[in-house]
C-alpha cells in the first residue's frame, strides 16, 4: 500500500505493506527523507496534535493505517503550534475546539471492493465541495474552514483571522455623524462557514415547558439556553449546541412585544450552570399567534416573502454574540466570531410550531439558518 508523508520539503510516497511494523515505517521514512530514524516524528493531523507512537512490533493495520493515508513529518522533534508564537496571543480554547483540532478531519470513503482499490476510495478533505453537495451541507464548519486555510505548503503561516470593526462617531454638538476605522474599500461576501452547525434539545420536555407560558397567556417569551457544545457527526469537523435547560429572566411581554432588561441573577445562574458542567449557548424567543385554538395551529409570519429575523432581532443577536466571543488560536487578538446561537419559535408553512436556529455572521449581518432538533 501507499502512505503519503508530508513535510516542509513537500509530499513523498512510501510503499509499504500493511503487515509491516510501525518501527519499519519510521525506518523507511528516515531513508526517504535522508535522516536518521531517531529524528523522525510522525503525526496523523497537519497541525501535529496527534502523534503516531513508535511501537516496535505493532503492525500498520493494527494502528489503523490504510492505503492512501497521509502522515505529517516533523524532523525537528518539536511540535509546531500556533498558540504562543510571537504574533499570536495564548488563548484557552473551548474543550470542543481542542478536541476538533486533534481530530484527523479527513473523510474516509467505503472501499468498493476488498480486492480492488480505486481513487474514489481515497479519504477526502472535510471541505470537499462534491461531498458537501452530496450531503446537502450548505456551509463549511468553522474548523473545516480553518483547516482549509492552513492546508497549504506553508501551513497557513501568514493566515490570520482579523476582526473587522467600523464604528459611528457623532460630534459633541450632534451636528455630524461619521464612520471611523473604515477601510477605503469594503467587499461583502457571503460567509461560507458556521461556528455552530446544529442545535438540539436534550428532550422535548424542555421545549414544552417553555411554551406553556405562551399557551397560558398568549404573550411572547424569551429565555437563555444552557447546555454544552459537542461534535456534530453529520458535518465534517462540525459543532452542535446541545440544550439542557432554559432560564427565563425577568421580562415584560404582550401578544406582539417583548422587553427584557439586565438580570441581577444572571451571574448566579451562570455559576450554578458551570458547576453542573453547562454554559450559556444561546437565547430563544417566541413569535406565536394562534390560528385555530381547536386544532392547535399557529399563524405563519416568517417566510421567504416576509422575513426570518427582524432588524431588531439581528442587532440583539449580534450584541449577545459580541458578549460571548469565541476563543480562537488563529485570530490575531485571540478571539474570532461566536458560538452563541439564536432560536426563534414561530409558525411554519404548515401552520405548526417550528424551531429555527440562526447566527449573525462575522462581517455582515446576514443570518444563517440552522436545523434545530
Residue pairs with C-beta under 8 A, 6 or more apart in sequence:
1 15
1 16
1 17
1 18
1 60
1 66
1 67
1 68
2 13
2 14
2 15
2 67
2 68
3 13
3 14
3 16
3 25
3 60
3 65
3 67
3 69
3 70
3 71
4 11
4 12
4 13
4 14
4 68
4 69
4 70
4 71
5 11
5 12
5 13
5 14
5 29
5 32
5 33
5 42
5 70
5 71
5 72
5 73
6 46
6 70
6 71
6 72
6 73
7 33
7 72
7 73
7 74
7 75
8 75
8 153
9 33
10 153
11 70
12 32
12 33
14 25
14 28
14 29
14 32
16 24
16 25
16 28
16 60
17 60
18 59
18 60
18 61
18 65
18 66
19 59
19 60
19 61
20 59
20 60
21 55
21 56
21 57
21 58
21 59
21 60
22 52
22 53
22 54
22 55
22 56
22 58
22 59
22 60
22 63
23 54
23 55
23 56
23 57
25 42
25 60
25 65
26 37
26 40
26 42
26 54
27 37
29 37
29 40
29 42
29 73
30 36
30 37
30 39
30 40
33 40
33 73
33 75
35 75
39 75
39 77
40 73
40 75
41 51
41 73
41 74
41 75
41 77
42 51
42 52
42 71
42 72
42 73
42 74
43 49
43 50
43 51
43 52
43 71
43 72
43 73
43 74
44 50
44 51
44 52
44 71
44 72
44 104
45 72
45 101
45 102
45 103
45 104
45 105
46 72
46 147
46 150
46 151
46 155
47 80
47 81
47 82
47 101
47 150
47 155
48 72
48 74
48 79
48 80
48 81
49 79
49 101
49 102
50 102
50 104
52 63
52 71
55 63
65 71
66 108
67 117
67 121
68 117
68 121
68 122
68 123
69 123
70 106
74 80
80 155
82 88
82 329
82 330
83 89
83 90
83 91
83 329
84 90
87 160
87 332
88 160
88 329
88 330
88 331
88 332
88 334
89 333
89 334
90 334
91 327
91 328
91 329
91 331
91 334
91 335
92 327
93 101
93 327
93 328
93 329
94 229
94 326
94 327
94 339
95 229
96 229
96 230
96 231
96 239
97 143
97 327
97 328
99 231
100 143
100 231
100 237
100 239
101 143
101 329
103 231
103 237
105 125
105 126
105 143
105 144
105 147
105 236
105 237
106 123
106 124
106 125
106 126
107 123
107 124
107 125
107 126
107 128
107 131
107 236
108 123
109 120
109 121
109 122
109 123
109 124
110 121
111 117
111 121
112 118
112 120
112 121
124 131
125 147
125 148
125 151
126 140
126 141
126 143
126 144
126 147
126 148
126 236
126 237
127 140
127 144
127 145
127 147
127 148
127 236
131 236
132 138
132 140
132 236
135 234
137 234
137 235
137 236
139 191
139 192
139 193
139 194
139 197
139 368
140 148
140 192
140 193
140 194
141 193
141 194
141 197
141 232
141 235
141 236
141 237
141 238
141 239
142 193
142 194
142 195
142 239
142 337
143 237
143 238
143 239
144 193
144 235
144 236
144 237
144 238
145 192
145 193
146 161
146 330
147 237
149 156
149 159
149 330
150 156
150 159
150 330
156 330
159 330
160 330
160 331
160 332
161 328
161 330
161 331
161 332
161 336
162 331
162 332
163 331
163 332
163 333
163 335
163 336
163 362
164 362
164 363
165 181
166 179
166 180
166 181
166 182
167 179
167 180
167 181
168 177
168 178
168 179
168 180
169 177
169 178
169 179
169 180
170 176
170 177
171 177
188 363
188 364
189 363
190 366
191 361
191 362
191 363
191 364
191 366
191 368
194 359
194 368
194 370
195 239
195 326
195 337
195 338
195 339
195 359
196 229
196 239
196 240
196 241
196 339
196 341
196 357
196 359
196 370
197 232
197 234
197 235
197 238
197 239
197 240
197 370
198 232
198 234
198 235
198 238
198 239
198 240
198 241
198 357
198 370
198 371
198 372
198 373
199 240
199 241
199 243
199 282
199 341
199 343
199 355
199 357
199 370
199 371
199 372
199 373
200 240
200 241
200 242
200 243
200 372
200 373
201 207
201 242
201 243
201 372
201 373
202 227
202 242
202 243
202 244
206 243
206 244
206 245
206 246
207 355
209 246
210 221
210 223
210 246
210 248
210 284
211 286
211 345
211 353
213 219
213 221
213 248
214 220
214 221
214 286
214 288
218 255
218 290
219 253
219 254
219 255
220 253
220 254
220 255
220 256
220 257
220 258
220 285
220 286
220 287
220 288
221 248
221 251
221 253
221 258
221 285
221 286
222 248
222 249
222 251
222 253
222 258
222 260
222 283
222 284
222 285
222 286
223 246
223 247
223 248
223 249
223 283
223 284
223 285
224 246
224 247
224 248
224 249
224 269
224 280
224 282
224 283
224 284
225 241
225 243
225 245
225 246
225 280
225 281
225 282
225 283
225 284
225 341
225 343
226 243
226 244
226 245
226 246
226 247
226 269
226 273
226 278
226 279
226 280
226 281
227 241
227 242
227 243
227 244
227 245
227 278
227 279
227 281
228 241
228 242
228 244
228 277
228 278
228 279
228 281
229 239
229 240
229 241
229 242
229 281
229 339
230 239
230 240
230 242
231 237
231 238
231 239
231 240
232 238
232 239
232 240
239 339
241 281
241 282
241 339
241 341
242 281
243 281
243 282
244 278
245 273
245 278
246 284
247 269
249 260
249 263
249 265
249 266
250 260
250 261
250 263
251 258
251 259
251 260
251 261
252 258
252 259
252 260
253 259
255 289
256 289
258 285
263 269
270 279
270 280
273 279
273 280
280 324
280 340
281 339
281 340
281 341
282 320
282 340
282 341
282 342
282 343
282 357
283 317
283 320
283 340
283 341
283 342
283 343
284 342
284 343
284 344
284 345
285 313
285 342
285 343
285 344
285 345
286 344
286 345
286 346
287 301
287 302
287 344
287 345
287 346
288 298
288 345
288 346
288 347
288 353
289 298
289 299
289 301
289 347
290 297
290 298
290 299
291 297
291 298
291 299
291 347
291 351
297 347
297 351
297 352
298 346
298 347
298 351
298 352
298 353
299 347
299 351
300 346
300 347
300 348
300 349
300 351
301 346
301 347
302 308
302 309
302 344
302 346
302 347
302 356
303 349
308 344
308 356
308 358
308 367
308 369
309 317
309 342
309 344
309 358
309 367
313 342
313 344
314 360
314 365
314 367
317 340
317 342
317 358
317 359
317 360
317 367
318 360
318 365
320 340
320 342
321 337
321 338
321 340
321 359
321 360
322 338
323 340
324 338
324 339
324 340
325 335
325 336
325 337
325 338
326 335
326 336
326 337
326 338
326 339
327 334
327 335
328 334
328 335
328 336
328 337
330 336
336 362
337 362
338 359
340 359
341 357
341 358
341 359
341 370
342 357
342 358
342 359
342 360
343 355
343 356
343 357
343 358
343 372
344 355
344 356
344 358
345 353
345 354
345 355
346 353
346 354
346 356
347 353
347 354
348 354
355 372
356 369
356 370
356 372
357 369
357 370
357 371
357 372
358 367
358 368
358 369
358 370
359 367
359 368
359 370
360 366
360 367
361 367
361 368
